[in-house]
Amino acid sequence: MQLINQQKDILQRFISTKTVGDVLNKVKPAHRDLLDLPLTSTMEDAFDLLLAEDILSVPIYYTEGNEKKYVAIVSALDLLKLLSTKVSVETLQTKSETLLMQLCEAIPISEPLTILKSTDSLDQLLSLLSIERVHRVLVRQSHSANLVLLSQMDLIRFFQANNHHIGSSALDLSVDEIKSSGIRSSINFKCTAVEAFLKLAADEHISALPIVDDNNDLIGEISAQDLRGLNRNRWDTLLKPVVMYLKACHGDLYAPLTCHNRFTLSQIMSAFVLRKAHRLWWMDYETGELKCVITLTDILSTFATIH
């Protein structure tokens, strides 16, 4: 018990001495200009930008004088949920103009915009991106008027780069100590892409769905990021079987990234960072049964709980 408390103290001391600026300096030492869109841009504009820049969200703004005023960060999942309020399986074929909706309509369903200062504490950032379930924030740097977007993945990369400051009691946690098992929902590979997306949009607690075959074996996954690049010319692809849709989007159906019971937090963190993963599907080591999905929020919540 004394050793465990010592390990916790290591993590607590590390977090208490670091700021948001330390995270930026480690994972984003060279800040590119912030990718953004005016709130009068369309959903189609946003989907195109997300694909072209390989990103999952974009800040939106209006202009006051010569200054940009940011009002929200709209994600691919927000756009999917907005889309789902306007179309159904039955009306899809006649609703391609839905993509011309302006991004301002996504503001009510996006998470509240948070702007931090680089001098704010790492503890505050960790709490936001875990306990408060915020996925990304904007950071105002002390030496510049520019804003930088900081995401959950950025914070995971920071912890991974400083894992020697975390302590073995946290790094050696097993999968079942990070998250309890249980899959909320899945889809069969025979369903259409639009059925999959609408099912995903209807559940506010999930960001991806596992795709299973008739034996209930995991063969793929679908998430809002698979909508990136959607435009009116590609609208009809949503009517394809979900597997065919994913092959058309990505050139192939790629196997989902998985972990099993014997993975540790350290190994899971490495998998997220090295494979640029947004989730890992937890498979039972003995039976191969799909048990759960591990997300970036789960990892950061684990650190917040220990801390």
C-alpha positions, 0 to 999 in steps of 0.5 A, a space after each residue: 500500500 505504501 508503494 502504491 501511495 508513493 506511485 500516486 504521489 509521483 503522478 500527482 506531483 508531476 501534474 501539479 507542476 505542469 501547465 497547458 503551455 508545457 503540453 503545447 511545447 511538448 506535443 505542438 512545438 511548432 504551431 501551424 495556423 488554426 484551421 477554422 471556418 466561418 459559421 456561414 460555411 456549409 456542412 459540405 464545406 466542413 466535411 471537405 476540410 476535415 478530410 483534406 486536413 485529416 482532422 476530426 473537428 473545426 473551430 467556427 467563427 464570425 468576424 467583428 471588425 477585423 477580429 475572429 470571434 470563435 463560437 464553437 468547435 464543430 466535430 464530425 460527430 456533431 455534423 452527423 447528429 445534425 444530419 440525423 435530425 434532417 434525414 431518415 432512411 426513407 427520405 435520404 434519396 431526396 435530402 442531399 441539399 441538407 449538406 448545404 445547411 450552415 455550420 451555425 445550426 450545429 452550435 446548439 448540439 456541439 459541446 460548449 466552447 472552452 478557451 484556456 490560457 497557456 498558463 492554466 494548470 495541467 490539472 484543469 486541462 485533465 479535468 476538462 478532457 476527462 471528468 467533464 468529457 470535453 474533447 477539445 479546447 482552444 488555448 490562448 498563448 501568453 506570447 501570441 494572439 493566436 489560438 491553438 487547438 488542443 485535443 484529448 489525443 494531444 494530452 495522451 501524447 503528452 502523458 506517453 512522452 512523460 510516462 516515466 513521471 506517471 509511476 508503475 501503479 498507473 501504467 500497470 493497470 489492466 484493461 478491466 481496471 480501466 473500464 468495465 465490459 459491455 458493448 452498448 450496440 453493434 451493427 450487422 455487416 448487411 445493414 446500409 451505411 445510412 442505417 449505421 450512421 443514424 443508429 450511431 447518431 441516436 446514442 449520445 453515449 457512443 462515438 463508434 459502432 462495431 460491425 459484426 458478421 452473422 457469427 457476431 465476430 468483429 469485422 470492422 467499425 464505423 464512426 462519424 469520421 467516416 463521413 468526412 468528404 461526404 458531398 452531394 455527388 457522393 450522397 447516394 453512397 450512403 445507401 450502400 451496405 456499410 462494408 461497401 461504403 467503407 471500402 469506397 471511402 478508404 479503399 479497403 475494409 481495415 481491421 479495427 484495432 484491438 486489445 485484450 485482457 492482458 494489456 496494461 494502461 502503458 500498452 494501451 497508451 502506446 497503441 493509441 499514440 503509435 497507431 493514431 487510434 481513436 479507440 481500441 476494441 477490447 476482445 476477451 483473450 480466451 474466447 475472442 468475444 467483443 467485450 468493450 471499447 476503450 476510448 481516449 476519455 477512458 484513459 484520461 479519466 483513469 489518470 484523473 481518478 488516480 490523481 
